[in-house]
Each structure stands twice: as structure tokens, then as C-alpha cells.
């Protein structure tokens, strides 16, 4: 057996197997630590077999985690997100550091992870503890991770789950230079990165912004062969917003945009799959969010289907959400009202939901490659 830290052979001059490395003094004992779950113990065993290479290979580590934490969906999501973000590699690199250095750096990792992904700090601490335990971090350090994540860390939670208590104002006051003594409020307009945004929600020191107008027109998914099955995770609009569009901001502005955990639930009216959740810096609203943040009627979530009585009466009954808040969903592009995309699937996996130029929400959607629709980016911004 080799040391999990420096890979030196764990054998004394007399051929006796060792647990404490004589070179870097890392304790490689499994028994010294107490696993809180079978998954933790199994991950530790795998690390002892494979060493740091296990944490350096994201694909292999994701597979191992999937095997051992399949029944704990919440933990599984957090672990995979940490692996994808390179946190597992950072933890493995701590093995050669002192206990005090490990405590300091793991505490920083927990804070970073919770803040940047808008997650509950106690849950983040549990995720980091699993990876740290698997790598052989000592009990002394592990206890510090748990103790440092008390209820005070819950001021930042997942985005897009809690709702504002009142409808968004139709004509909010534009804020170009916010005085430090005056905090922005839900419903205000906020000038950032060269665009006017509307504040939809606030979480701790972050605000959820939605562009006040349509910024451009694009396909939901650029595909030359007509209709195609697609979800938000794989569509070209998501790639564009988190690539080319994001890069239009200055570096200082980009540093203020927080990467958040974006929920992609199934279409509640038709059952069309929304795919897995994503972590994005820039996104567009879902069906749940457009109904909640732009009207707060609950009509979509409560399945109160609406029948469109206008010129397109051939549409199936109940395909459209229409209520007293339609005017709050009307937005402009080049001086005229224009329809705009939502990221939720429509009644088929080849369609995505959208909002019409009249502010009606088409829950059944439009074919993703049919034509260019309005784009209203949304993002979480650090104040």
C-alpha cells in the first residue's frame, strides 16, 4: 500500500505495514475516522485503492459517487457539482498541508461553494465533508467543517424557489447609481453592464435581474434539420448566453455575476421532461418563474388552464396561460412588442414555452428551431 498523500510505500524497514506515512506523516488509517454513511466509507476505501488519481479524474469520480450515493439525490447533486467545479481536486491537494492550513482552506471552499452556487451552507458543508473524508482528512478538520456551517449560513438559498410577496411594479423607478445607504428593492430597475434590468428577487447580498426589454432575437436551438428533441441543458441559446453574451461584459462585471443552480422541472400541464438541473451564470425564465415573478398568480403551478379567445381559436383548449397580469409580460424590441422564449419545454420535447407579444404564456410552446424569438436574459448579481 502507498501513502494517499505522497505515494511513498507504507512499509517500515522491518517490513511491517504502516498507517502513518514516515515521510509526510499523513494518517492513512480508515479506522481512525468514523464514516457518517456507507457512501462515505466506500468512497474512502476507493481513495485508499486509487490514491489522488481518483479525485483527479472527474469522470471516474462521478461514476463512483453515482454508485455510492444513488439513493441520496440531494447529496448526489451537490457532490457531482463539486466534482465538476474542481473542488474534489482542491481537497486532495490539501493532504500535504498542515491541519491548520486544511481547516482554513476547507472553510474557504465551503463559503465559496455556498455563495457562488446559492446553496444552503450546512448542505455544502456536508458535501465537502464527504469528499474530505474520502480523501483521508482528519477528524479534527472534519469537525471544523461541520461546526463552521451553522444556521447563519442559510441566508443564501437556491434561486428561483421563493417568491416575492407582492407583484412586480409596472413602472419601477430606474436606478443608475444606487447610493450605498439606499438598497435596491424588488421591482426596481437596475442599470448594469450597459443594460436596464428589473429586480425580481433578493437573496442576501444578491439580486435576481431580468432584462427590462428584449435584447436580441435568436432560436432556442439552432438546428438545420427542422424539429429536434432538446432540453435547456443542451440548447444553443444556453451555450450562447453563458459564452458569447457573457463575454460582452467587462471582467469586473463578469466577476459580479454569480453562477447559480437553475431548476429545470417538467412541464406541469403536459408532463414533458425538462431534463436535469444546470448551473448557469446567465439563463432565461421558466414557466414557473414567469408566472410567479411577473404576476404571482400561481395559475401555472396550480394548473388553472386558460383558453385563448383571440384570433388563433384553433389552438387546443387550455394551451395558454392568460390572466390579469398579461401586461406585465409585454416587452419591446426595436420599438414594437415582441414574443420571447422561456426555457421550459412545451407540450412536446421539440417545443419550448414562450410569451406572446400580448403577454400570454404559451405553455404548449413553439418548435425550438422554427424561428428567432426574443431573448430576455436573467442573472444573479452580487451587490
Beta strands, then each sheet from edge to edge (+ up, - down):
strand 1: 174-175
strand 2: 189-192
strand 3: 195-203
strand 4: 206-211
strand 5: 216-218
strand 6: 257-258
strand 7: 260-262
strand 8: 278-280
strand 9: 320-321
strand 10: 331-333
strand 11: 336-338
strand 12: 340-345
strand 13: 351-355
strand 14: 361-367
strand 15: 373-375
strand 16: 378-382
sheet 1: 1+ 2+ 3- 4+ 16- 6+
sheet 2: 5+ 15-
sheet 3: 7+ 8-
sheet 4: 9+ 14- 13+ 12-
sheet 5: 10+ 11-
end
